[in-house]
Amino acid sequence: MKILTLSALLCAMITLTGAAALPDSEGEPGTEETIVGETDDVQRARSCPSGWTAFNSRCFLYVPRVLNWAQAERNCQSMGGNLASVHSFQEYHEIQRMIVRVSHYSNPAWIGGSDAQQERYWLWSDGTRFSYSHWCRGEPNNDRGQHCTQINFSDQKCWDDFWCDGSLPSVCARKR
């Protein structure tokens, strides 16, 4: 009887010790967590919320509702992100593929670039460095106060500065 009790206690201790080594199962709302790895080092890999597209370390969402640039930025902020900043050709191409996948067309859309603060000094609304661009030929031209960035402009599907009060769909981005 003593051996049976001792065995039960030993099993309970092993089970509790193993459970204590696992990560907390409570994550941020709207994220899924997966345990990755085959060693004792348990890592968490968070995926994007439902409907968002994962690329590199961020999640992207195409928002088909037409809004002006400021409304679109605020809408992205309400979902924990900003209008998308774009940092490479590969990232831009992935955003374009996402737009086509969702809308079945290469719609023009807002991204987070703006020079409203200072003419010809382009900034991303998420505060990251503006080091990549894909402007159309002759753009940005700041024609009569164009200060916000739209993508998929013209047949070349490049960037254009556009009036911030114009109404377009948008692309949001947030960290994973």
C-alpha positions in Angstrom: 0.0 0.0 0.0 2.9 2.4 0.9 4.5 1.7 -2.5 1.2 2.5 -4.3 0.8 5.8 -2.4 4.4 6.6 -3.1 4.0 5.9 -6.8 0.9 8.0 -7.0 2.7 11.0 -5.3 5.7 10.6 -7.6 3.4 10.6 -10.7 1.6 13.7 -9.4 4.9 15.5 -8.8 6.2 14.6 -12.3 2.9 15.8 -13.9 2.9 19.1 -11.9 6.6 19.8 -12.6 6.0 19.2 -16.4 2.9 21.5 -16.3 4.9 24.2 -14.6 7.5 24.1 -17.4 4.9 24.9 -20.0 4.2 28.5 -21.0 1.1 30.4 -19.9 -1.7 29.6 -22.3 -3.2 33.1 -22.0 -2.0 35.3 -24.9 -3.2 38.6 -26.2 -6.8 38.7 -27.5 -7.0 37.7 -31.2 -3.7 35.8 -31.3 -3.0 32.1 -31.4 0.0 30.6 -29.7 1.8 27.4 -30.8 4.5 25.5 -29.0 7.5 25.0 -31.3 10.6 22.9 -30.9 11.7 19.5 -29.9 14.0 20.3 -27.0 13.3 21.5 -23.4 13.4 25.0 -24.7 9.8 25.9 -25.3 9.2 28.8 -27.6 6.0 30.7 -28.5 5.2 31.5 -32.1 2.3 34.0 -32.4 0.4 34.1 -35.6 -1.6 37.0 -37.0 -5.3 37.7 -36.0 -7.9 36.1 -38.3 -8.1 37.8 -41.7 -4.6 39.3 -41.4 -1.7 38.2 -43.6 1.7 37.3 -42.1 4.9 38.5 -43.7 8.2 38.7 -42.0 7.6 40.0 -38.5 4.4 41.8 -39.2 0.7 41.2 -40.0 -1.0 43.1 -42.9 -4.7 43.7 -43.5 -6.4 45.1 -46.6 -9.4 47.3 -45.6 -11.7 47.7 -48.6 -13.8 50.4 -47.0 -13.0 53.8 -48.5 -11.8 56.4 -46.0 -9.6 59.5 -46.2 -6.0 59.0 -45.1 -6.5 60.3 -41.5 -9.6 58.1 -41.0 -7.7 55.1 -42.4 -4.8 55.7 -40.0 -7.2 55.9 -37.1 -9.0 52.8 -38.2 -5.6 50.9 -38.3 -4.8 52.3 -34.8 -8.1 50.9 -33.5 -6.9 47.5 -34.5 -3.5 47.8 -32.9 -1.5 49.0 -35.9 -0.9 51.8 -38.4 -1.3 52.4 -42.1 1.4 50.1 -43.5 5.0 51.2 -43.9 6.8 49.4 -46.7 10.5 48.6 -46.3 11.4 46.4 -49.4 10.3 45.4 -52.8 9.4 42.0 -51.5 7.2 43.5 -48.8 5.5 45.7 -51.4 4.9 42.8 -53.7 3.4 40.8 -50.8 1.0 43.7 -50.0 0.0 43.8 -53.7 -0.7 40.0 -53.7 -2.8 40.4 -50.6 -4.9 43.2 -52.1 -5.5 41.1 -55.3 -6.3 38.0 -53.2 -8.9 39.9 -51.1 -10.4 42.3 -53.7 -9.6 40.3 -57.0 -8.2 43.5 -58.4 -5.0 45.7 -57.9 -6.9 48.5 -56.2 -5.1 51.8 -55.2 -4.9 52.0 -51.5 -3.5 54.1 -48.7 -0.3 53.3 -47.0 1.3 55.2 -44.1 3.6 57.6 -46.0 3.1 61.3 -45.6 5.0 64.6 -46.1 2.3 66.8 -44.5 4.6 67.7 -41.6 7.3 69.1 -44.0 7.2 69.3 -47.7 9.3 66.5 -49.4 10.3 65.0 -46.1 8.4 61.7 -46.1 7.6 59.9 -42.9 5.8 56.6 -42.0 2.9 56.9 -39.6 4.3 54.0 -37.5 7.6 56.0 -36.9 9.9 53.7 -38.8 12.5 55.0 -41.2 11.4 55.9 -44.7 14.2 54.1 -46.5 12.4 52.3 -49.4 10.0 53.8 -51.9 8.4 52.8 -55.2 7.3 56.1 -56.6 5.9 56.4 -60.1 7.9 58.4 -62.6 7.6 62.1 -61.8 6.2 61.4 -58.3 5.9 62.6 -55.6 5.0 65.9 -57.3 3.1 67.5 -54.4 0.6 68.8 -56.9 -1.6 71.3 -55.1 -1.0 69.9 -51.7 -0.8 66.2 -52.2 0.8 64.8 -49.0 -0.3 61.2 -48.5 0.8 58.0 -50.2 -1.3 55.7 -52.3 -0.1 52.5 -53.9 -1.1 50.6 -57.0 -1.4 53.8 -58.9 -1.6 53.7 -62.7 -0.8 50.8 -65.0 2.7 50.6 -63.4 1.2 49.9 -59.9 3.6 52.3 -58.3 3.3 54.9 -55.6 1.7 58.4 -56.0 1.3 61.3 -53.6 -2.4 62.0 -53.3 -4.7 64.4 -51.5 -5.1 63.2 -48.0 -8.9 64.0 -48.0 -9.4 61.6 -51.0 -11.2 58.4 -50.3 -9.4 55.0 -50.8 -9.3 51.6 -49.3 -6.2 51.1 -47.1 -3.6 48.6 -45.9 -2.9 48.3 -42.1 0.1 46.7 -40.5 1.0 45.6 -37.0 3.7 43.6 -35.3 3.2 39.9 -34.8 
